Amino acid sequence: MYSIVVPFFNKSKYIDSLFSNLEDMSAHVLSIIIVDDCSSSKEFSTLKSKVDTSPIKDKINLVRNEVNMGVQKTRVKGVEISGSKWCFLLDADDMIHPYNIKLLEDHLSNVDESVSIVYGAKQNVSEDYVYNQEDFSNSNDKAATNINHIISRESDFLNYPTPPMSGLFLNSNFSNVMMDNSAQWGEDIIFYLDVLTISKFIFIDTTASIYRKEVLDSRGSNLDFNKRLTFIKSLFLSKYKNKKLSRKFMSMIFRCYYASRCLFSLVFKRVKSLC
């Protein structure tokens, strides 16, 4: 079994869907850790009320940060509180596939200590989607029941989908990697580039998480220059290196790609403001 860790910051808009989804998952988990990252008093009050009236409140541990720590440090705090070897990381505006998740869970006890992440594909839904378990009851996503569809490799950024930070099983032994950069945005990108450099992963070809697309500010559209610069510095000052030239090369390609994307988006934003 595993724990679910949910970093929460001013996301009460999605709270009904979140809790409906968590209630469907509750029988399969050890605990649910919700860490509020210093939301407004009104938002936290809504969250606390939802926890207090939930039929699974005995499984939920609600914690509130005294100051805003950022999503990565909030995730790490939740992982540490859980005490579980495996934690499923879930953002408050996303959901877990209520049926396919079992296909991933079945493999957690069979992986060795060098595996940091077990993850699957994601399914996009609209921003205003209201969760309903029955929407997924006719899923034909059965490919992962065949062992030939279980992909276990050392870091290979080119052949397999990049792990989404919301919607993956994390080996808690690797959670400290989240803390090793100073970026205020893009910490998730830096994390998976770092952790996949030093560890193995398992990708299971089945839908595991449900993502809301086009959620405002999810791409860092309002970042100032200093935050972008800190992100780029953190990308290239990583202390996690790999001796294999092929993996080092792939990692550098991705770091250059994200750095360029970050800079070009700022240039585009400035040019657009002048038009």
C-alpha positions in Angstrom: 0.0 0.0 0.0 1.0 3.6 -0.4 0.2 7.1 0.8 -1.2 10.0 -1.3 0.5 13.4 -0.8 -1.5 16.5 -1.9 0.1 20.0 -1.8 -2.7 22.5 -1.6 -2.6 26.2 -2.3 -5.8 28.3 -2.9 -7.4 25.5 -4.9 -10.9 25.3 -3.3 -12.4 25.6 -6.8 -11.5 22.0 -7.3 -12.1 20.7 -3.8 -15.3 18.7 -4.5 -13.7 16.7 -7.3 -10.5 16.2 -5.3 -12.3 14.8 -2.3 -14.6 12.6 -4.4 -11.5 11.2 -6.0 -9.7 10.7 -2.7 -12.7 8.9 -1.2 -12.7 6.5 -4.1 -9.0 5.8 -3.5 -9.2 5.5 0.3 -9.6 1.7 0.6 -6.2 1.2 -1.2 -4.0 3.7 0.7 -2.3 3.9 4.1 -2.9 7.6 4.5 -3.7 10.8 2.7 -1.5 13.8 3.6 -2.8 17.2 2.6 -0.3 20.0 3.1 -1.7 23.5 2.8 1.0 25.8 1.7 -0.2 28.9 3.6 -3.4 29.5 1.6 -5.6 32.4 2.5 -7.7 32.0 5.7 -10.9 31.6 3.7 -9.4 28.9 1.5 -7.9 27.0 4.4 -11.2 27.2 6.3 -13.0 25.7 3.3 -10.4 22.9 3.1 -10.5 22.1 6.8 -14.3 22.0 6.8 -14.2 19.6 3.9 -11.7 17.3 5.8 -13.8 17.4 9.0 -17.0 16.3 7.2 -15.3 13.8 4.9 -16.3 10.1 5.5 -12.6 9.3 5.2 -11.4 11.9 7.7 -9.7 9.3 9.8 -7.3 8.6 6.9 -6.5 12.3 6.2 -3.7 14.2 7.9 -4.2 17.9 7.2 -1.1 20.1 7.9 -0.7 23.8 7.3 2.6 25.5 6.5 3.3 28.7 8.6 4.8 30.3 5.5 4.6 29.6 1.8 7.3 27.0 1.1 6.6 26.4 -2.6 5.2 23.2 -4.1 8.3 21.0 -4.0 9.2 21.6 -0.4 5.5 21.1 0.4 5.6 17.8 -1.4 8.7 16.7 0.5 7.1 17.7 3.8 4.1 15.5 3.0 6.3 12.6 2.0 8.2 12.9 5.3 5.0 13.0 7.4 3.6 10.0 5.6 6.5 7.7 6.6 5.6 5.5 3.6 8.1 4.0 1.2 5.9 4.9 -1.8 3.9 8.1 -2.1 1.6 9.1 -4.9 2.1 12.8 -5.6 -1.2 14.5 -6.6 -1.8 18.2 -7.2 -5.1 19.5 -5.8 -6.5 20.3 -9.3 -5.7 16.8 -10.7 -7.2 13.3 -10.1 -6.1 9.7 -9.9 -7.5 7.2 -12.4 -9.8 5.2 -10.1 -9.2 1.8 -11.9 -5.9 1.9 -13.7 -4.0 3.0 -10.7 -4.1 -0.6 -9.4 -2.0 -1.7 -12.3 0.8 0.6 -11.1 0.3 -0.3 -7.4 0.7 -4.0 -8.2 4.3 -3.4 -9.2 5.5 -1.3 -6.3 6.5 -4.3 -4.2 8.6 -5.9 -7.0 10.9 -3.0 -7.8 14.5 -2.7 -6.5 15.9 0.2 -4.4 17.4 1.9 -7.4 14.0 2.7 -8.9 12.9 6.2 -7.9 9.7 6.7 -9.9 6.8 4.5 -11.1 4.4 6.3 -13.4 1.9 6.0 -16.2 0.4 8.2 -18.8 -2.0 11.1 -18.2 -5.5 11.9 -19.6 -6.5 15.5 -20.1 -9.9 16.8 -19.1 -11.3 20.3 -19.3 -10.6 22.8 -16.5 -14.3 22.7 -15.3 -14.6 18.9 -15.3 -16.4 17.5 -12.3 -15.0 14.1 -11.2 -17.3 11.1 -11.5 -15.9 7.6 -11.1 -18.4 6.1 -13.5 -16.8 8.2 -16.4 -13.9 5.7 -16.2 -15.7 2.4 -15.4 -15.6 1.3 -19.1 -11.9 1.8 -19.4 -10.3 -0.6 -21.9 -6.8 0.4 -20.7 -5.7 -3.2 -20.0 -2.3 -3.2 -21.8 -0.3 -3.0 -18.6 -1.6 -6.3 -17.4 0.9 -7.9 -19.8 4.4 -7.9 -18.5 5.7 -7.1 -22.0 4.2 -3.7 -21.6 6.1 -2.9 -18.4 9.0 -0.7 -19.3 11.9 -0.6 -16.8 14.9 1.2 -18.0 17.7 3.5 -16.8 17.1 7.1 -17.7 15.9 7.5 -21.3 14.4 10.9 -21.9 13.8 10.3 -25.6 11.8 7.1 -25.8 9.3 7.4 -22.9 7.0 10.2 -21.7 8.4 12.6 -19.1 7.0 11.9 -15.6 4.4 14.4 -14.5 5.1 15.6 -11.0 1.4 15.3 -10.2 0.5 11.7 -10.9 3.5 9.5 -10.1 4.6 7.1 -7.4 7.8 8.4 -5.7 10.2 6.2 -3.7 10.5 8.3 -0.6 14.3 7.6 -0.5 14.7 10.0 -3.4 12.5 12.9 -2.0 15.6 14.8 -0.8 16.4 15.5 -4.5 13.5 17.9 -4.6 15.2 20.1 -2.1 18.4 20.6 -4.0 17.6 23.6 -6.1 16.7 27.2 -5.3 14.3 27.8 -8.2 10.9 29.3 -7.2 9.4 28.0 -10.4 10.2 24.9 -12.5 11.3 22.9 -9.5 9.5 19.9 -10.9 11.4 20.1 -14.2 14.7 20.2 -12.4 13.7 17.4 -10.1 12.9 14.8 -12.7 16.0 15.8 -14.8 18.1 15.3 -11.6 16.4 12.1 -10.3 16.3 10.4 -13.7 20.0 11.1 -14.0 20.9 9.1 -10.9 18.2 6.4 -10.7 16.0 4.0 -12.7 12.3 4.4 -13.4 9.4 2.3 -14.4 6.9 3.5 -17.0 3.7 1.5 -17.3 1.8 2.2 -20.5 -1.6 2.9 -19.0 -3.5 6.1 -17.9 -2.7 6.8 -14.2 -3.7 10.4 -13.7 -6.3 12.8 -14.9 -5.1 16.4 -15.7 -7.0 19.6 -16.0 -5.7 21.3 -19.1 -5.3 25.1 -19.4 -5.4 25.9 -15.7 -4.4 29.5 -15.3 -0.8 30.2 -14.3 0.1 26.6 -14.6 2.9 27.4 -17.1 4.5 30.3 -15.1 3.2 32.9 -17.5 3.6 35.7 -14.9 7.2 35.0 -14.0 9.6 38.0 -13.7 13.1 37.9 -15.1 14.8 37.1 -11.8 12.7 34.0 -11.2 13.4 32.8 -14.7 17.2 33.4 -14.2 17.2 31.5 -10.9 15.4 28.6 -12.7 18.0 28.5 -15.5 20.9 28.7 -13.0 19.4 25.8 -11.0 19.1 23.8 -14.2 22.8 23.9 -15.0 24.2 24.0 -11.4 22.8 20.5 -10.6 25.1 18.5 -8.4 23.7 15.2 -9.9 26.0 14.0 -12.6 26.1 10.8 -14.5 29.3 9.1 -15.9 27.5 7.7 -18.9 28.1 10.0 -21.8 24.8 9.1 -23.6 22.6 9.9 -20.5 24.6 13.0 -19.7 24.1 14.2 -23.3 20.3 13.6 -23.2 20.1 15.4 -19.9 21.9 18.4 -21.2 19.7 18.5 -24.3 16.6 18.7 -22.1 18.2 21.3 -19.8 19.1 23.5 -22.8 15.6 23.1 -24.2 13.9 24.2 -20.9 16.3 27.1 -20.5 15.6 28.3 -24.1 11.8 27.9 -23.6 11.9 29.9 -20.5 13.8 32.8 -22.1 11.9 32.8 -25.4 8.6 32.9 -23.5 9.8 36.1 -21.7 10.8 37.7 -25.0 7.5 36.8 -26.6 5.6 38.2 -23.6 7.6 41.5 -23.9 7.1 41.8 -27.6 3.4 41.0 -27.3 3.0 43.8 -24.6 4.4 46.3 -27.1 2.0 45.4 -29.9 
